[in-house]
Amino acid sequence: MATLKDVAKETGLTVSTVSRVLNNRGYISSNTREKVYDAMKRLNYQPNELARSLSKQTTNTIGVIVPHIDHPYFARLLSSLETAAYQNGYKLLLFNSRERDEKEDEYMEMCKASRVAGIILCSGSVETERFRDLNVPLVTIERFLEYGTSAVECDNRQGGRLAAQHLLECGCTNVIYLSGENAVSMPADDRALGFMELCGQEGLHCLDPGKEIDARLYASLDYHAYIEKILTEFPEIDGIFASSDVIAAQVIQICSKRGIKIPEQIRLVGFDDSSIASLTTPGITTIRQPVREMAEMAVRMLIRAERKEIVPNRTTLPVTLIRRETT
Amino acid sequence: MATLKDVAKETGLTVSTVSRVLNNRGYISSNTREKVYDAMKRLNYQPNELARSLSKQTTNTIGVIVPHIDHPYFARLLSSLETAAYQNGYKLLLFNSRERDEKEDEYMEMCKASRVAGIILCSGSVETERFRDLNVPLVTIERFLEYGTSAVECDNRQGGRLAAQHLLECGCTNVIYLSGENAVSMPADDRALGFMELCGQEGLHCLDPGKEIDARLYASLDYHAYIEKILTEFPEIDGIFASSDVIAAQVIQICSKRGIKIPEQIRLVGFDDSSIASLTTPGITTIRQPVREMAEMAVRMLIRAERKEIVPNRTTLPVTLIRRETT
């Protein structure tokens, strides 16, 4: 069987350069990279990462746990995490919790058994107690855990303020915040806080949808019945701030069915700027989370924590208003 | 450090039952599962999968390569693959090729080095030559490779026929097929084949959009300019079959901007039944790929191929028409 030395000899490169290509570390020109892969193929060289990982007792692998891969926000986040991991020479082990505590728990154990370098937990509603006594770095995105290593969030409060400010400037007088979050306390709750804060400051009337939101709503992602109920209860609404673009898309559907014109009769602001926001008709004005930057930050935090460096326990990135056709 | 025996003793279960829980093999009640995980936590037991994998020279890991995680079709497919893998005791290593040959090539090498049980390649446009001489099972979804182990597809031709039949029944007289596929020959090309076949049989006039489709379209997923051009060139169009729901969503946007009413003036059928199809206004009538079943089939084929069983080299699953509001 061919060795690393054989590959170096075949390519005329040093062993350390070949090793850097294999480990995807440092700058390597695409020319060199190709040369090494070509030689590996010719010689049928097979690096054994398992053996290397066993001696290091860790792998260049990050466990990622998301609640819904099929939700456009998490799909975009996952895509950005994959890119950030790749650029740093890491691979992703993917787990979809579907909001089930016992599944998430099992995943944590699978991650630990696979000797991942660390875990990135995206949102989700699992009990926080389960994350005590982890022996690997745990970075959360849009979720704060007392026992986590580092939390990366967008500025949800600023997002709520931007949405209220924008609806105010559009001439709205009766606004409401529609959220699908569940019982667990989440950074996303600050969207409501910022929204109501600015409404209060500016004297904009903010309607109260009540507290009877069902956790199953978030699990199924089907908010139609809830939106119908709110629009019937509050016919005076002329501005809606939805806590996600998926909810905003469903508001557009219900309003169209009822003959309510957007943006003429109701102005609508979403949250996330996921792919759906630019694919609906009309396109959704939304608060953009800097997903790419949040993903890069999370991967960087994880790698630094793995190296036992001190990392911030909480990092907040700014959001921006993206104006489309619903306002 | 605690051993497997200690966990068995603590729980009162046999070593083989505990081992089955850890390996996620065979039927285990959730009660037993919980008991084992609780005991593992109390004893701080850490199974070392790396060591086990090294002796087996394989891992319970499947490498999945997709071209766009952020595309709603691939997000749904990935979600289904994760579920199917989990149910069979496998984990997913995730790779996003973004349609770049050299990245896909590197991923193949990373998969091999990680001693994956097999690779599932979803669609994508990478050169087929690169998949020669793989030493692990390679299962493709919506992609056929001469050197692949097994290909799982939906019945694209039937899908094309169903779309044409439906547009015909809706009273359309001038229909067109809009596709974003690129130069590489793909199973999805059969959608056009089935569509034109039925149009020919039934005497439905099928317009020819020409062959100047740019590969960059598929990479960027932005078809607006292309759709504008087609609608200007063929004002007589009254029925559109779009090769994906993402394209169909953009047709709705352009038609709305031009004041063309859907479904009154143009009837529209999409393909995939991804999450976007039920989130647009109007909701998209579409050809549903049985994504869950395709994912389960792909994982099953991979596991059987890993065990050196004979597997079909090509499996086609039926599609169905899902009627919503664009027709």
Interface residues (C-beta under 8 A of the other chain):
Chain A: L22 N24 S30 R33 E34 Y37 M40 K41 N44 Q46 P47 N48 E49 L50 A51 S53 L54 Q57 T59 T61 V64 H68 I69 D70 H71 P72 A75 R76 L78 S79 E82 T83 Y86 K91 L92 L93 L94 F95 N96 E102 K103 D105 E106 E109 M110 K112 A113 S114 R115 D133 N135 V246 A249 Q250 I252 Q253 S256 S275 I276 L279 T280 T281 P282 G283
Chain B: L22 S30 R33 E34 Y37 M40 K41 N44 Q46 P47 N48 E49 L50 A51 S53 L54 Q57 T59 T61 V64 H68 I69 D70 H71 P72 A75 R76 L78 S79 E82 T83 Y86 K91 L92 L93 L94 F95 N96 E102 K103 D105 E106 E109 M110 K112 A113 S114 R115 D133 N135 V246 A249 Q250 I252 Q253 S256 S275 I276 L279 T280 T281 P282 G283
